[in-house]
Amino acid sequence: MTDMVSLDEVELAAWRGLLRVHSDLTRELDRELREAERLTLTEYDVLVQLADAPGGRLRMSELADAVLLSRSGLTRLVDDLERRGLVLRERCPDDARGLEASLTAEGAALREKARATHLAGVRRRFLDRLSDRQLRELARAFEGVAGES
């Protein structure tokens, strides 16, 4: 183990590798979704989060946290999705100041169509490149890191 202000060769390779793989994968998955479905990876994530939410709706603040966007960034993204007829925003029934987002029928259909494109890309660009053993080890390693957050 190295001191707290530097990384040894293996630590640096692991950290840089994670950053590089994440960047490359998200860029390629985003490109594939844009080409096939005219949908960004972040827009797809919004549709997925809403589809998976209890009752199919989330407060805007919860949705921003789920997709790792600022509140203002999510507002701009949802503005666009709403203009395209994919998402609907309504006042929260229990808080007139709050807003909730939900999927429209069009949004649900696009999410389902985009799901096939996205999962095929995840499989081809990530899962198929690792053995079952490597996938299990990677899953355990990520659980260990996430467990400390």
N, C-alpha and C positions, 0 to 999 in steps of 0.2 A: 504494500500500500504506500502510496506517495503522500507527500504533504498536502495540505488543503489549498495551496495556491498554484499547484501545477498538476499535470496529468502525465502518467507514464505512457509509453508507446501503445500498449494494449488499450488503456483507458481512452486515449485520444482516438485511436482507430475505431473503437466501439461507438463513441459519441459522434464522431464525424460520419461514420457509416449510417447510424440511425438518421441523422439529419439529411444525408444525401439520398438515402432510400425513400424517406418520407417525401422529400421534395420531388424526386423523379416520379414516384408513383402517383402523387396527387396531380402533378402536371399532366401526365399521360392519361390518367382516368378522367380528368377534366376535359382534355382535348377530345377524347372518345365520346363523352357525353355531349359535348357541344356539336360535334359533327353528326352524330346519330340522332340526337333528340332536341338539339337547340336549347340545351339546359346545362348550366354550369354545375360543377360538383357541389358547390355550396347551395345552390338552388335545389338540387336533388336532395341534399341533406335536410333542408327545411321540409320538403315534401315527406321524407321518411319520418322525421321527428313528429310531424303532425299526424301521419297515418298511424304511428305507434302509440300516440298519446291517449290517455283515458278519455273516452268520449270524442276522440278525434280532434281535440282542440287544446291549445296551450295559450297561457298568457304570453304576451310579447316578451316580457322580461325572462320568463322561463325558456322560451324558444331561443332567445339570444344566448343564454347560458349554454343551452344544449348544442348549438351549432358554433359556439366559440366566436361570436361576433359581438361588437359593441352594440349598445341599444340603437345608436344612430345608424350604424351599418346595417343592422337588421331591418330597421324601418325603411331604408332605401331599397333593400332587396325585396321586402314584402310589398312595397309600393309597386314595384315592377311585376311581381308575381300576381298581384291583385289586378293590375291593368291587363294582364294576359289571361285573366279568368281562371287562374289556378288556385288561388287562395282568397278567402273572404275574411275580413276583419269586422268584428262586432264588439260592442261594449260588453264588459263582463257583467253577468247577471247580478253578482253580489257586490260589485264595485263599479259604479258608473264612471269613475275616472280611468279605470283600467281597460285595456283592449285585449281581446283574444283573437287568435288566428285559427282558421280551420281550412281543411281542403275542400275544394269544390269537386264535383263529379269529374270535371276535366282534369283537375290536379291529381285526383286519385288514379285516373286512367293513365296519365303521363308518367306518374311515379311507377306504376306497374310496368309500363313499357320500358322505362329507363332502367328499372331494376335488372332486367335481363342483360342490358348493355353493360351496366356497372359490374354486376357479379361475374360476367364473362371476363371483363378486364381484370378484376381482382384475381380471378383464378389463373388467367394466362400470365399476368405480370408479376404475381407474388406466390400464390399457393402452389402452382405447378413447378416452381423453381426450387422448392424445398421438399425434403423427404418427410414422411410422417414423424419420424423421430425429431428432426429439426423443428417442425411445427410445434410439437409438444414442448420441446425445450424453450422455444421462443415464447410460447404462450405462458409458460411458468415464469420465465424471466420478466415478461411484461407485468404479470400479476404481482411479482415481487416489487417491482418499481412502483406500480400504481398503488400497492398496499401501503406505501409510506407517504403518499400525498395527503 
